[in-house]
Every structure is written in structure tokens, then in C-alpha cells.
Amino acid sequence: MGYSISVRLRRPFGETVDQVRRLLTDQGFGVLTEIDVRATLHEKLGESMEAYLILGACNPALAHQALGIDRQIGLLLPCNVVIRVDGDDTVVEALDPQVMVSVSDRPDLGPVADEATRRLASALRRLDS
């Protein structure tokens, strides 16, 4: 089993970030956290790397359902979405919510993960159009 849903685009990084934010919102996700990995590594270590942003996306209704099933599932929330530069491309990757089912060994989380997967995959598919 893979652990990501991803798309590779020939589109500038900044434009992709803006579109990812809009598409996540369209699917009921809010961005709770944002980590600019490139800026952090430069500031803390003096290291350089390509543009790399991690968005912590949360759909409150789905998070509420998952937490109602297993309070420890918060360890796997929010859904991380990575936007990064790879050569001439921008790659967008989301952690596949099915991972929370396999890690937690709670099959009753399946329907919640299915819905989160559907929504994240829909957002990423729309990036490619």
C-alpha cells in the first residue's frame, strides 16, 4: 500500500500553493498549520533546498467522526499536504487517509478515511485540469 495521493504539475510553485488552498477549501478542509520547510532549514541550519511547504489540512466534520471512533487518531491528524518543487515541476502530495485505518488497526475508521480520501483526491485531480 502506498501512503500518498499525488499529482505532478508543470506549474509555478506559488500559483500551485494558491490553487491547493482554494481546492482544499472547496472540499471542506481548512489549513490549520503551515510549515515552510525551506525557510525553516535556512533559518535554523543555514541550509538551502527547493521550495517545500507542508499544509496541515483538516475537515472538521471528518475529524470529529474519527475522534469519536478513536481518540488516539489525533496523532495522525491533520491531513498533511506537501507542495514541493522537483526540477521543473511542482509536486503536490497528500497523506492517504487510509493510512490511519492501517496504522490504528480500527476498520471502523474506514468510512471516514474513504470520505477524506475522496475529498483529497478530488482536490488534487482538479489541480491537473
TAZIBEL-V547695 format. One record per residue. N is the residue number from 1. RES is the residue in one letter. PHI is phi in whole degrees, -180 to 180 (999 if undefined). PSI is psi as a letter, one per 30 degrees, with the letter a starting at -180 (* if undefined). Layout:
# TAZIBEL-V547695
[[N,RES,PHI,PSI] [N,RES,PHI,PSI]]
This chain:
# TAZIBEL-V547695
[[1,M,999,k] [2,G,-74,l] [3,Y,-125,g] [4,S,-141,l] [5,I,-113,k] [6,S,-143,l] [7,V,-145,k] [8,R,-114,k] [9,L,-128,k] [10,R,-98,i] [11,R,-149,k] [12,P,-61,k] [13,F,-56,e] [14,G,-59,e] [15,E,-62,e] [16,T,-66,e] [17,V,-58,e] [18,D,-60,e] [19,Q,-69,e] [20,V,-60,e] [21,R,-58,e] [22,R,-63,e] [23,L,-69,e] [24,L,-63,e] [25,T,-60,e] [26,D,-59,f] [27,Q,-97,g] [28,G,88,g] [29,F,-99,k] [30,G,-112,l] [31,V,-95,j] [32,L,-87,e] [33,T,-136,l] [34,E,-144,k] [35,I,-122,j] [36,D,-90,j] [37,V,-63,e] [38,R,-58,e] [39,A,-65,e] [40,T,-65,e] [41,L,-66,e] [42,H,-67,e] [43,E,-67,e] [44,K,-85,e] [45,L,-122,f] [46,G,73,g] [47,E,-93,l] [48,S,-112,k] [49,M,-156,l] [50,E,-67,l] [51,A,-58,k] [52,Y,-154,j] [53,L,-123,k] [54,I,-113,k] [55,L,-105,k] [56,G,-94,j] [57,A,-98,k] [58,C,-136,k] [59,N,-102,j] [60,P,-55,e] [61,A,-65,e] [62,L,-70,e] [63,A,-62,e] [64,H,-62,e] [65,Q,-61,e] [66,A,-63,e] [67,L,-67,f] [68,G,-68,f] [69,I,-87,e] [70,D,-151,j] [71,R,-61,f] [72,Q,-72,f] [73,I,-62,f] [74,G,-57,f] [75,L,-64,f] [76,L,-105,g] [77,L,-107,l] [78,P,-77,a] [79,C,-75,j] [80,N,-81,k] [81,V,-123,k] [82,V,-104,k] [83,I,-122,k] [84,R,-146,l] [85,V,-91,k] [86,D,-136,j] [87,G,66,b] [88,D,-89,f] [89,D,-105,l] [90,T,-114,k] [91,V,-108,k] [92,V,-120,k] [93,E,-132,k] [94,A,-120,k] [95,L,-63,k] [96,D,-67,j] [97,P,-59,f] [98,Q,-63,f] [99,V,-60,e] [100,M,-65,f] [101,V,-70,e] [102,S,-71,e] [103,V,-70,e] [104,S,-81,f] [105,D,58,h] [106,R,-119,j] [107,P,-61,f] [108,D,-71,f] [109,L,-82,f] [110,G,-51,e] [111,P,-62,e] [112,V,-67,e] [113,A,-64,e] [114,D,-59,e] [115,E,-68,e] [116,A,-62,e] [117,T,-63,e] [118,R,-58,e] [119,R,-69,e] [120,L,-65,e] [121,A,-63,e] [122,S,-62,e] [123,A,-61,e] [124,L,-69,e] [125,R,-60,e] [126,R,-69,f] [127,L,-65,e] [128,D,-80,f] [129,S,-99,*]]
